[in-house]
Amino acid sequence: MSTPQRMPARERSVSSIKPEDTRVSLVGTVVGATGDTVAIDDGTGNVNVTFEEPPTLKTGQLVRVFGKTIPIEGGVEIQGEACQDFSVADVELYKKVSGLWESSLKQL
């Protein structure tokens, strides 16, 4: 029996999440946490990410989050699947490489 494959996570900024995005990946700063919900700000907007088991995060920590999009009134919420500490990442280089990757995909 084969295991069903997940939809790939589309790399997005908060402001560019589209209604048709099923799974997303975004990089941002933790701006708050309450219970199982973490608020992430990526400079383009804020989004709440809800986890079954909330990761141990600190306000101001840079993270990359993977999750399913859930449409809500006035926007979207993310059902978090994974959270990666991105504190040591070179964010400017990451954005540059991501931009190059996106532009090369458009040329295909």
N, C-alpha and C positions, 0 to 999 in steps of 0.2 A: 504494500500500500504506500503510495507516495504522499509526502507531506505537502500540504498546500503552501504555496509561496506567498510571502507578504508583498504588498505593493511597495515599490521603492519610495523612500522618503525624499521628497523634493526639497532642495535647499532653498529656503525663503527668508526674507525679512518679514517682520510682523506685518508691515503695511502692504506687502505684496502677496499675502496668503489669499488664494483664490477659492471660491466656493467648491470647485471641482477637485481641489487638492485633498487627497485621502489621507496621506501621511506626509509630514514635513519634518525638516531638520532646521533648527535655527540657533544662532549664537547670540547670547545677550548676557546682561548683568542681572543678578538676583537683586530685586528691589524690595522684596518682602516675602514673608512666608507665614501661613496660618494653617495649622493642621496638616492636611495632605495637599494643600495648594501652594504653589510657588508663583510669584509674579516676576516675569522676565521683561526687561526693557532692552531693546536692541538699537536704540537711537532713532528708529522709525515709528515706534509705538510700544505699547505694553500688551502682554498677553498672560492670562492665567494658565498654568499647567498643573493639572491634577494627577497625582500618583497614587497607586494602590498602597505602596509603602514609600513615604516621602524620603528622598535622599537627604543626607546631612549636608546642608548648604549654609553659607553665611551671606548676609547682605553685603553686596559689593563684589561677590565672587563671579567671575566670568565662567559661563557654562555653555555647553552645546546640548540641546534637548532634541530628542526624537519622539514623535508621537502622532496620534490620530487627531484629525481636526474634527471639532464638534461645533456646528453652527449654533450660535445663540443670538438673541435679539441684539442688534447693534454690533455684531462682529463674530468672533470665533474664540473658542477655548480649545486647549490642547489636552488630550488624554495622554499623559506621559508614559512612554514605554522604556526610555533610557535617558540618563543624564550623565554627561561627561564633564569632568573638571577641565576647563579650558584656560586656567590661570596662567600657564606657562606658554601658551600658544602665541605666536607672532600674528596678531589679528590682522594687521595691515597686509602681511604676506598672504594670509589665508583668504582675505577678501580679493586680493589681486589674482590669485590662482583660481578662485571660484568664478570670478568674472571672465577669465580666459576660457575656463571650461564651458561656461554658459554660451559664450560667443562662438566657440568651436562647434557646439551642439546645434546652434542655429544655422550653421553653414552646411550641415549634413542634409 
